[in-house]
Amino acid sequence: MGGLAGYLCLLVPLLGGHLVAEMPNTGEEKEPAINPPKTAATSIPPKVTLYPERPVELGEPNMLVCLADEFSPPVVKLTWLKNGQEVEAGMEETDFYPRTDNAFRKFSYLPFVPEAEDIYYCRVEHWGLAQPLTKEWNANMAEPLPETGENVVCGLGPSQVAF
């Protein structure tokens, strides 16, 4: 056989495109001549921080921020829970923000009115995690600063080192 009739085409998915390999069609069933491509990409799980936008005052409206940071690929699901029940409305998410280290960052925001008995959770699902990662926040917790560049404070000055 000649021309296209003598070849069998094999399509292999390749990161959103296709890799096409041609093999002579001999009429025999054979293993494909190529293996699916291996990728060097790895899944890097997110680091998650949950914190209020402003200092908390019971009964005063505020915003909870869930930050998923330093993860790859840019596929992540952020879910809010209040007292163990999934929050269905009111939350907002940002797009994926690329970082200089080729990882990504994403924020999710939940407006809330803090009450002493309420417990909030941010549940994060990502390919790099064996199971969802859940962070907890309640009004009785100490408030950690988020681990973003805006909160890094450094001081330089003269120093003396004695040996």
N, C-alpha and C positions, 0 to 999 in steps of 0.2 A: 504494500500500500504506500502511496506517496501523499505528500501534502499534509494537510491538517488531519485527514482521516486516519493517518498512521500514528497519531500521538494522542495520549490521554493527558488531560490537564488536571493538576492537583492544586486546589486552593488551600492555603494555610493562613489562618488569621495572624496578622502581625501588627500589634499596637494600633489598631484602628484602620489599617490598610490591608492589603493582601499580598502574599508572596505566591507567585505562580511558578510551578515547576512542570516542565514537560518531560514525559517519559515515553519511549517508544511503546506502542500498543501491540504487544505480541499475542494478545488473546489469553495469556495466562494470568491468573491471579497472583500478584506479587505484593510484597510490602512496598510502601512508597520509597522512592529513591532518596528522599530527604527526610530528616526528622523535623518536627516543629521547631522553630527557632527558640533558642534559649535567650533569656533576657538577663541583663546584669542588674535590673531594677530590683530593689528589695523593699519590703514594707517596713517603714519605721513608725512605731507606735507613737501616738501623741502624748505630750506632757499636758496635764489638765490642771487648771487653776480655777477656782470658783470664789468670787468675792463680790461685795456690794460696791456700787459705783461711788457712793458717798458714805460718810460715817452714819451708822444706823441709829435712828431714834424710833422707838416703838410707836406704832400708829402713824408714822410719817411716810408718805410715798417715797420709794427708792427704786433702784434698778439692780438686779443681780446680773453679773457678767460671768459667763462660762467661756474660758479661753482654752482652745485646743491648739497646741503649739508644737513646732518642730517635728511634724509628721509628713510622711510621704507614702504612697501617692495621695493626691488631693481628693480623696473620697472619705468622707466621715459623716456620721449621723449623730446629731446632738439632740437629746430629748430631755425636757424638764419634767420633774415630778414634785408635787407638793403633798407632804404627809403621805407619801407612797402612791399617790394617784397621778397618772399622767396629765400634764397640763395640755389642754387642747387649743387654746387661743391666747393671743396677746404677745407671744414671744416673737423676736426678730433675729435674723442671722445675717452676717456679712457674707460676701463672697470669700473665696480663698485668697489670702494674701501671700504672695511668694516671698521667701526669705533669701538672703544672700547666700545661704548654705544649701540652696536648692530644695529645702523643705518648705512646708506651708504652715499657715496660721489661719484660724477661723474663730470668730466671736459669735456668741449667741447671747441675747439680752432678754431678760424677763422682768417687766415692771411688777412691783409687789409692794404691799404694805406690811412691814414686819410686825409680827406678833410673837410674844414669848414662846407660845406652844407650837408654832409652825416649824417644820423641817423641810428644807428644799434640797433637791438633788439635781445634778446634771449628769446624765448618763451618756457616755461616749462609745460609739461603735466604730471600729476601724479594722482593716485587714491585718494590721500588725498586732492586734490584741487577740489573745486566745478566747477571751470573753469580754463583754462590755465592762468598761471602767466607770464607776460611779463615784462622784464627789458629793459630799454632804455640806450643807451650810444651815446654821440656825442662829437666831439672834443672840444666843449665849456664848457663841464662839468668839475667840480672838480674831481680829481681822488681819489676815496676812496681806501684804502688798502684792499685787500681781507681778509676775516675772517678765515685765516688758521693759524695753529700753528706756522708756520715759521715766522709770523709777530708779534708775541707777545713778547714784550720787558718789562722786569720787573727789578726793581732796589731794592736792599736791602742795608741797611746801618744803622748806629746807629741813633736812634731817641729818643727824649725826650718827654715825655707826662707830662704835668702839670695839676694838678686837683685843 
